[in-house]
Structure formats: structure tokens, C-alpha cells
């Protein structure tokens, strides 16, 4: 499938299609310590950047649903790529609530300058991913089962670029379990323990 010049049109993508089995309920709907829920926070973060639009991958209303279920992040990315006309995507998972605008802006700038998949060292998300024909071919094969269904394998195949992490802190960690979630805090608010008692 032919694509236009890489980086001409970049969209924001929130990956929110996971099972959330370790959390016990949908992580996208968890209350964020600042305001709203995890999904709303992620969408707001991407909407602050110069992107064509922001879409969500998953089963929630208004999201782009996977064409083939149970294929993980690559299945979500493949479905998004086919459902849009974007040349690239700035991708974040819904369960990284400590991401900040400056981290994503750095990744976006580096990706658009190099044209290569870009991510921060030691973590494959957030990710700037060009939807080249080579990328789409790998995603298709991963979904069909003829290529390794792994984000790391995709990035190695495409010659992805690892960017050094310049800022301190745990902004790049995932929230996967109730213990992770209860460890989140801000100066003014901590996640409510009653969430887990009531659900």
C-alpha cells in the first residue's frame, strides 16, 4: 500500500484495547489523579500537540476497533492505519498517566525529522511510528500470524531509533495493578482507595 511522504500527516493514537486483567477493570476508565480518567487525560495530552487528529484504539464507544481481535498493540495499530489516511502516528498507551507534553513533543519532533520509528530508551511506548508500506506489511503479517507479534520485533525490522531519556522521574512507567494505581499521587489528590472497595 503506497503512502505519501512520511510525516506529512501525523495523528495521535491512544492504545486502549488491552484486557486490563491485572487491574481487574478497564484501565482507560480509572480516575486520573489530576482530573477525568486515564483515557481523557491521554486524549487531552495528544490534543495539545500539533497533530492532525487524535483517535483511540479499543472497544470503547467512538474507538477504532481491532479488525482481528486478540492481536495486542500491533493489531490495534494495524486497524488504525487502515482506518485513517495518516502518514504517521504518535502512539501512547492509556496506562501511562505520568507522561507530559514535553516528552511527546520531543518524540514527535525527532520522528518527523528522521522519518524513522522513534521511542525512548528501554521502553517502546510512547512511540512515533511512520505508516510506511514496509510498516503496514509487517503489521499485516503480525496480525495474520506470519510475523512475530511484538512491538520490539516491529521496531527492529523497521530500524527504529532509541532516544536517550533526558528528564528524571518515573513518567514513563505503566500502571498495571491496583498497587501501581494506588501509588499514584499529586500534591493535591491521591487516587481513591474506595474505587477498589466498591468495584
C-alpha positions as CSV (number, residue, x, y, z in Angstrom):
1,X,0.0,0.0,0.0
2,X,1.6,3.3,-1.1
3,X,1.8,6.2,1.3
4,X,2.6,9.9,0.9
5,X,5.7,11.5,2.3
6,X,6.4,10.3,5.8
7,X,5.4,12.8,8.5
8,X,3.2,14.9,6.2
9,X,0.2,13.9,8.3
10,X,0.7,12.7,11.9
11,X,-2.2,11.6,14.1
12,X,-2.3,10.9,17.8
13,X,-3.2,7.4,18.9
14,X,-4.2,6.2,22.3
15,X,-4.0,2.4,22.7
16,X,-6.8,1.4,25.0
17,X,-7.6,-2.1,23.8
18,X,-5.9,-4.2,26.5
19,X,-7.8,-6.7,28.7
20,X,-6.7,-4.9,32.0
21,X,-6.7,-8.3,33.6
22,X,-4.1,-7.5,36.3
23,X,-6.0,-4.3,37.2
24,X,-9.4,-6.0,37.4
25,X,-11.3,-3.4,35.3
26,X,-10.7,-1.2,32.3
27,X,-7.7,1.0,32.9
28,X,-9.0,3.6,30.5
29,X,-11.8,4.4,32.9
30,X,-9.7,4.8,36.0
31,X,-9.9,8.2,37.7
32,X,-6.8,10.2,36.9
33,X,-5.2,12.0,39.9
34,X,-5.5,15.4,38.2
35,X,-8.9,15.2,36.5
36,X,-11.1,12.9,34.4
37,X,-10.0,9.4,33.7
38,X,-6.9,7.8,32.1
39,X,-8.4,7.9,28.6
40,X,-9.5,11.6,28.8
41,X,-6.0,12.5,30.2
42,X,-4.3,10.8,27.3
43,X,-6.5,12.3,24.7
44,X,-6.0,15.8,26.2
45,X,-2.3,15.3,26.2
46,X,-2.2,14.5,22.5
47,X,-4.6,17.2,21.6
48,X,-2.1,19.8,23.0
49,X,0.3,18.8,20.2
50,X,0.3,19.8,16.5
51,X,-1.4,16.6,15.3
52,X,-3.9,16.2,12.5
53,X,-6.4,14.5,14.9
54,X,-6.5,12.1,17.9
55,X,-8.0,8.6,17.8
56,X,-8.4,5.8,20.3
57,X,-7.8,2.1,19.5
58,X,-10.0,-0.2,21.5
59,X,-13.6,-1.4,22.2
60,X,-14.9,1.8,23.9
61,X,-17.6,3.8,22.1
62,X,-16.1,6.0,19.4
63,X,-12.9,4.0,19.2
64,X,-11.3,2.2,16.2
65,X,-12.0,-1.4,17.0
66,X,-9.5,-4.1,16.0
67,X,-10.2,-5.8,12.7
68,X,-8.8,-9.0,14.2
69,X,-9.3,-9.4,17.9
70,X,-6.7,-10.5,20.4
71,X,-3.7,-9.3,18.5
72,X,-2.4,-6.8,21.0
73,X,-0.9,-3.4,20.3
74,X,0.1,-4.4,16.7
75,X,-3.4,-5.4,16.0
76,X,-4.6,-2.0,17.2
77,X,-2.0,-0.2,15.2
78,X,-2.9,-2.1,12.0
79,X,-6.5,-1.3,12.4
80,X,-5.8,2.4,13.0
81,X,-3.5,2.5,10.0
82,X,-6.2,1.1,7.7
83,X,-8.9,3.3,9.1
84,X,-7.1,6.6,8.6
85,X,-5.1,8.3,5.9
86,X,-2.3,9.4,8.1
87,X,1.4,9.0,7.2
88,X,2.5,8.5,10.8
89,X,1.2,8.2,14.3
90,X,2.3,9.4,17.8
91,X,1.2,6.5,19.9
92,X,0.7,6.3,23.7
93,X,-0.8,3.6,25.8
94,X,-3.7,4.6,28.0
95,X,-1.9,3.3,31.1
96,X,1.0,5.8,31.2
97,X,-0.7,8.7,33.2
98,X,2.5,10.4,34.1
99,X,3.5,11.3,30.5
100,X,3.9,15.0,29.9
101,X,3.6,17.2,26.8
102,X,7.3,17.9,26.6
103,X,8.2,14.2,26.3
104,X,5.7,13.7,23.4
105,X,6.8,16.9,21.7
106,X,10.4,15.7,21.7
107,X,9.5,12.4,20.3
108,X,7.3,14.0,17.6
109,X,10.0,16.4,16.5
110,X,12.6,13.6,16.3
111,X,10.4,11.3,14.4
112,X,9.3,13.9,11.9
113,X,12.9,14.9,11.4
114,X,14.3,11.4,10.9
115,X,11.4,9.6,9.3
116,X,12.3,6.6,11.4
117,X,10.3,5.0,14.2
118,X,11.4,6.7,17.5
119,X,11.0,5.8,21.1
120,X,12.7,6.4,24.4
121,X,15.4,4.0,25.6
122,X,14.2,0.9,27.5
123,X,10.5,1.5,26.7
124,X,8.8,1.1,23.3
125,X,6.0,3.5,24.2
126,X,5.4,6.3,23.7
127,X,6.2,5.8,20.0
128,X,6.4,7.8,16.8
129,X,5.6,5.3,14.0
130,X,5.6,6.1,10.3
131,X,2.9,4.2,8.4
132,X,5.2,3.2,5.5
133,X,4.3,0.3,3.2
134,X,7.0,-1.7,5.0
135,X,5.4,-1.0,8.3
136,X,1.9,-1.8,7.1
137,X,3.2,-5.1,5.6
138,X,4.8,-6.1,8.9
139,X,1.7,-5.2,10.9
140,X,-0.5,-7.2,8.5
141,X,1.8,-10.3,8.7
142,X,1.8,-10.0,12.6
143,X,-2.0,-9.9,12.7
144,X,-2.2,-12.9,10.3
145,X,0.4,-14.8,12.3
146,X,3.2,-15.0,9.8
147,X,5.5,-12.4,11.6
148,X,6.4,-12.1,15.2
149,X,3.6,-10.2,17.1
150,X,5.9,-8.0,19.1
151,X,6.4,-4.2,19.2
152,X,10.2,-4.8,19.7
153,X,10.3,-7.0,16.7
154,X,8.5,-4.4,14.6
155,X,10.9,-1.7,15.6
156,X,13.9,-3.8,14.9
157,X,12.5,-4.7,11.5
158,X,12.0,-1.0,10.7
159,X,15.3,0.2,12.1
160,X,13.7,2.2,15.0
161,X,15.7,4.9,16.8
162,X,16.1,4.8,20.6
163,X,16.2,8.3,22.1
164,X,18.0,8.9,25.4
165,X,15.8,9.8,28.3
166,X,16.8,13.3,29.4
167,X,14.4,14.0,32.3
168,X,14.4,12.2,35.6
169,X,11.4,10.6,37.3
170,X,9.1,7.7,36.6
171,X,7.0,9.5,33.9
172,X,7.4,6.5,31.6
173,X,6.1,3.8,33.9
174,X,2.9,1.8,33.2
175,X,0.1,1.4,35.7
176,X,-0.9,-2.2,35.6
177,X,-2.1,-3.3,39.0
178,X,-4.2,-1.9,41.9
179,X,-1.0,-1.4,43.8
180,X,0.5,0.7,40.9
181,X,-2.6,2.7,40.8
182,X,-2.8,3.5,44.5
183,X,0.9,4.6,44.3
184,X,-0.1,7.5,42.0
185,X,-0.3,10.9,43.7
186,X,-0.2,14.6,43.2
187,X,0.3,17.4,45.8
188,X,-3.5,17.8,46.0
189,X,-5.0,14.4,45.4
190,X,-4.4,10.7,45.6
191,X,-6.4,8.0,43.8
192,X,-9.4,7.0,45.9
193,X,-9.0,3.7,47.8
194,X,-12.8,3.4,47.7
195,X,-12.5,2.6,44.0
196,X,-11.3,-0.9,44.8
197,X,-13.7,-1.4,47.7
198,X,-16.7,-0.5,45.6
199,X,-15.8,-2.5,42.4
